[in-house]
Amino acid sequence: MSSVSTSTLQRVAHRGGSALAPENTLAAFRQALRFLIDAIELDVQMSRDGHAIVFHDETVERLTDGQGNILDLDLAYLRSLNAAAHFPGGWPQPEYIPTLREVLDLARAAQVQVYIEIKSSKRGETCGRYPGIAEAVAREVLDSGMREQVMIMSFDWEVLPIVKTLAPGVKTGALVSRSVWKPGATDTLSDLASQVKALRCEWIHLEYQLFVPEMPEFFHASGLRLGIWTVNDEADLLRLARAGVDALTSDRPDFFAALAK
């Protein structure tokens, strides 16, 4: 089997490699650094008292030994929780919910890039935007000296131009899933590229089930780079890498070794 060129391909550990360690914890990010990765991916929410925390869900029950909605919880309570409480198969020690700054400092020291997803708040079926989340993320990125090593993404596309204004030079990417884009006669690649460019983004990050082979060439011709998430099969990683995508995000960063075989 011939190897795949990884000179430009970004190999991204999703939530630090959530199949291998408790997601979005420092333990996961540190473990990801043992593998052939170029970037770690994480999710940012806001505590009630205005701190940018690294956590995926809007509620804490699935991942921790606590209860409640992030909207209602202060940093002190969130830091008291064990974010490894429900890791499949168990985890040898408790892990706390990190702040964004802690993960940025880790990534800077390790010289890896960081893909930051700005999450929406949610209460029941009502989605919103955490007050000040764009400002908090931009401030932490700039204060940590990571402007050149960070990409900020979101399904909330309207937050991305705000980030560009707050942190000029930081790369941004529009997240695209099957729930927000349905390819066909009314949702064309051209329309998608135009929408993303209007946001001043450099990247499209696409759910891998939406991928078709003509996408890399098309988006590259439009001046955009293409990332695919979340790919947890070695054969799919190889297929997509050979198709010319620019980034692959996986819960199994150990599988990136297959690209070098």
C-alpha positions as CSV (number, residue, x, y, z in Angstrom):
1,M,0.0,0.0,0.0
2,S,1.5,3.4,-1.0
3,S,1.6,6.1,1.6
4,V,-0.5,9.3,1.5
5,S,1.3,12.6,1.4
6,T,0.6,14.4,4.7
7,S,2.6,17.5,3.9
8,T,-0.5,19.7,3.7
9,L,-3.2,17.4,5.2
10,Q,-4.2,18.4,8.7
11,R,-4.7,15.3,11.0
12,V,-7.0,16.4,13.8
13,A,-7.8,14.7,17.1
14,H,-11.6,15.2,17.6
15,R,-12.1,16.3,21.2
16,G,-8.6,15.1,21.8
17,G,-9.5,11.6,20.5
18,S,-12.7,10.8,22.3
19,A,-12.6,7.1,21.6
20,L,-9.3,6.8,23.5
21,A,-9.7,9.1,26.5
22,P,-12.4,11.2,28.2
23,E,-13.3,13.8,25.6
24,N,-12.2,17.5,25.9
25,T,-10.0,16.8,28.9
26,L,-6.3,17.6,29.3
27,A,-5.7,13.9,29.6
28,A,-7.2,13.4,26.1
29,F,-5.2,16.2,24.6
30,R,-2.0,15.0,26.1
31,Q,-2.7,11.5,24.9
32,A,-3.4,12.8,21.4
33,L,0.1,14.3,21.3
34,R,1.5,10.8,21.2
35,F,0.0,10.2,17.8
36,L,0.7,11.6,14.3
37,I,-1.5,14.6,14.6
38,D,-1.3,18.2,13.5
39,A,-4.1,19.7,15.5
40,I,-6.5,19.0,18.4
41,E,-10.2,19.9,18.2
42,L,-12.2,21.1,21.1
43,D,-15.6,22.6,22.0
44,V,-16.1,25.9,23.9
45,Q,-19.1,26.8,26.1
46,M,-19.5,29.6,28.6
47,S,-20.1,29.1,32.3
48,R,-22.7,31.3,34.0
49,D,-20.0,33.5,35.4
50,G,-18.4,34.1,32.0
51,H,-15.6,31.7,31.7
52,A,-14.7,29.9,28.4
53,I,-14.7,26.2,29.2
54,V,-13.9,23.2,27.0
55,F,-16.9,21.0,27.0
56,H,-19.2,19.6,24.3
57,D,-22.7,19.2,25.7
58,E,-25.0,21.9,27.0
59,T,-25.7,19.8,30.0
60,V,-23.2,17.9,32.2
61,E,-25.0,14.6,32.9
62,R,-23.7,12.5,30.0
63,L,-20.0,13.1,30.7
64,T,-19.7,14.0,34.4
65,D,-21.0,13.1,37.9
66,G,-22.9,16.4,38.1
67,Q,-26.2,17.8,37.0
68,G,-27.4,20.9,35.2
69,N,-27.3,23.1,32.2
70,I,-24.1,25.0,31.5
71,L,-26.1,28.2,31.4
72,D,-26.8,27.8,35.1
73,L,-23.5,26.6,36.4
74,D,-20.5,28.6,37.6
75,L,-16.9,27.7,36.9
76,A,-16.3,26.6,40.5
77,Y,-19.0,24.0,40.3
78,L,-18.0,22.8,36.9
79,R,-14.4,22.4,38.0
80,S,-15.5,20.2,40.9
81,L,-17.0,17.6,38.5
82,N,-15.3,14.5,37.2
83,A,-15.3,14.7,33.4
84,A,-14.2,11.1,33.2
85,A,-17.1,9.8,35.3
86,H,-18.8,7.9,32.4
87,F,-15.9,7.1,30.1
88,P,-16.6,3.6,28.6
89,G,-14.5,1.0,30.4
90,G,-13.6,3.4,33.2
91,W,-10.7,5.8,33.6
92,P,-8.0,5.5,36.3
93,Q,-8.4,9.0,37.8
94,P,-10.8,11.9,37.8
95,E,-10.4,14.6,35.1
96,Y,-11.7,18.1,35.4
97,I,-13.2,20.3,32.8
98,P,-10.5,22.6,31.5
99,T,-10.6,26.2,30.6
100,L,-9.9,27.3,27.0
101,R,-6.7,29.0,28.2
102,E,-5.4,25.9,29.8
103,V,-5.7,23.9,26.5
104,L,-4.3,26.8,24.4
105,D,-1.3,26.9,26.7
106,L,-0.8,23.1,26.4
107,A,-1.1,23.3,22.6
108,R,1.4,26.2,22.4
109,A,3.9,24.3,24.4
110,A,3.4,21.2,22.2
111,Q,3.5,23.3,19.0
112,V,0.2,21.8,17.6
113,Q,-2.7,23.7,16.1
114,V,-6.1,24.0,17.7
115,Y,-9.5,23.8,16.1
116,I,-12.0,25.6,18.3
117,E,-15.7,25.0,17.9
118,I,-17.9,27.8,19.4
119,K,-21.0,26.0,20.7
120,S,-24.5,27.4,20.9
121,S,-26.3,27.4,24.2
122,K,-29.4,25.3,24.5
123,R,-32.2,24.9,26.9
124,G,-34.7,22.3,25.9
125,E,-35.3,22.9,22.2
126,T,-34.3,26.6,22.4
127,C,-30.9,27.4,21.0
128,G,-29.1,30.7,21.6
129,R,-25.6,32.3,21.8
130,Y,-23.7,32.6,25.0
131,P,-23.3,36.2,25.9
132,G,-19.8,37.4,25.1
133,I,-18.6,34.0,23.8
134,A,-17.0,35.4,20.7
135,E,-15.2,38.1,22.7
136,A,-14.0,35.6,25.3
137,V,-12.6,33.1,22.7
138,A,-10.9,35.9,20.7
139,R,-9.4,37.3,23.8
140,E,-8.0,34.0,25.0
141,V,-6.6,33.2,21.5
142,L,-4.9,36.6,21.3
143,D,-3.6,36.6,24.9
144,S,-2.1,33.2,24.5
145,G,-0.2,34.2,21.4
146,M,-1.9,31.5,19.3
147,R,-3.4,33.7,16.5
148,E,-1.5,31.8,13.8
149,Q,-2.1,28.3,15.3
150,V,-5.9,28.5,15.8
151,M,-8.9,27.9,13.6
152,I,-12.3,28.9,15.0
153,M,-15.4,27.1,13.7
154,S,-19.1,27.0,14.4
155,F,-22.5,25.9,13.2
156,D,-23.6,29.4,14.3
157,W,-22.3,30.9,11.1
158,E,-23.2,34.5,12.2
159,V,-20.6,34.4,15.0
160,L,-17.7,33.8,12.5
161,P,-17.6,37.3,11.0
162,I,-17.7,38.6,14.6
163,V,-14.6,36.6,15.4
164,K,-12.9,37.9,12.3
165,T,-13.4,41.5,13.5
166,L,-12.3,40.8,17.0
167,A,-9.2,38.8,16.0
168,P,-8.0,39.7,12.5
169,G,-5.9,37.1,11.0
170,V,-7.4,34.1,12.8
171,K,-8.7,31.5,10.4
172,T,-12.4,30.6,10.5
173,G,-14.4,27.7,9.2
174,A,-18.1,27.1,8.6
175,L,-19.3,23.7,10.0
176,V,-21.7,22.0,7.6
177,S,-23.9,19.0,8.5
178,R,-26.7,17.1,6.9
179,S,-29.2,19.0,9.0
180,V,-28.1,22.4,7.6
181,W,-27.2,21.6,4.0
182,K,-29.0,19.1,1.8
183,P,-27.2,18.8,-1.6
184,G,-29.4,18.7,-4.7
185,A,-31.0,21.0,-7.2
186,T,-31.6,23.8,-4.6
187,D,-28.4,23.3,-2.4
188,T,-25.5,23.4,-4.8
189,L,-21.7,23.4,-4.2
190,S,-21.6,26.9,-5.7
191,D,-24.2,28.2,-3.3
192,L,-22.4,26.7,-0.3
193,A,-19.1,28.2,-1.4
194,S,-20.6,31.6,-1.9
195,Q,-22.2,31.6,1.5
196,V,-19.0,30.6,3.2
197,K,-16.9,33.1,1.4
198,A,-19.4,35.8,2.3
199,L,-18.6,35.0,6.0
200,R,-14.9,35.7,5.2
201,C,-14.1,32.1,6.1
202,E,-11.1,30.2,4.7
203,W,-12.5,26.8,5.5
204,I,-15.5,24.6,5.1
205,H,-15.8,21.7,7.6
206,L,-18.1,19.1,6.2
207,E,-19.8,16.1,7.8
208,Y,-18.2,13.1,6.0
209,Q,-21.5,11.6,4.8
210,L,-21.9,14.7,2.6
211,F,-18.6,14.2,0.8
212,V,-18.5,13.6,-3.0
213,P,-15.2,13.3,-5.0
214,E,-15.6,16.6,-6.9
215,M,-15.6,18.7,-3.7
216,P,-11.9,19.2,-3.1
217,E,-11.2,20.5,-6.6
218,F,-14.3,22.6,-6.6
219,F,-13.7,24.3,-3.2
220,H,-10.0,24.8,-3.9
221,A,-10.9,26.6,-7.2
222,S,-13.2,28.8,-5.1
223,G,-10.4,29.7,-2.7
224,L,-11.6,27.5,0.1
225,R,-10.0,24.6,2.0
226,L,-12.0,21.5,2.9
227,G,-12.1,19.6,6.2
228,I,-14.0,16.4,6.9
229,W,-15.4,15.2,10.2
230,T,-15.7,12.8,12.0
231,V,-13.9,9.9,10.3
232,N,-13.3,6.8,12.5
233,D,-12.5,4.2,9.9
234,E,-9.0,3.7,8.5
235,A,-10.2,2.9,5.0
236,D,-12.3,6.1,4.9
237,L,-9.4,8.1,6.2
238,L,-7.2,6.8,3.3
239,R,-9.9,7.3,0.7
240,L,-10.5,10.9,1.8
241,A,-6.9,11.7,2.1
242,R,-6.3,10.5,-1.4
243,A,-9.2,12.5,-2.7
244,G,-7.4,15.7,-1.7
245,V,-9.2,17.0,1.3
246,D,-7.2,19.4,3.5
247,A,-8.1,18.1,7.0
248,L,-9.4,14.9,8.5
249,T,-10.9,14.9,12.0
250,S,-11.2,11.6,13.9
251,D,-12.0,10.2,17.4
252,R,-9.2,7.7,16.7
253,P,-6.0,9.7,16.2
254,D,-4.1,6.4,16.4
255,F,-5.6,5.6,13.0
256,F,-3.6,8.4,11.3
257,A,-0.6,6.0,11.3
258,A,-2.4,4.2,8.5
259,L,-1.8,7.2,6.2
260,A,1.9,6.7,6.4
261,K,1.9,3.0,5.5
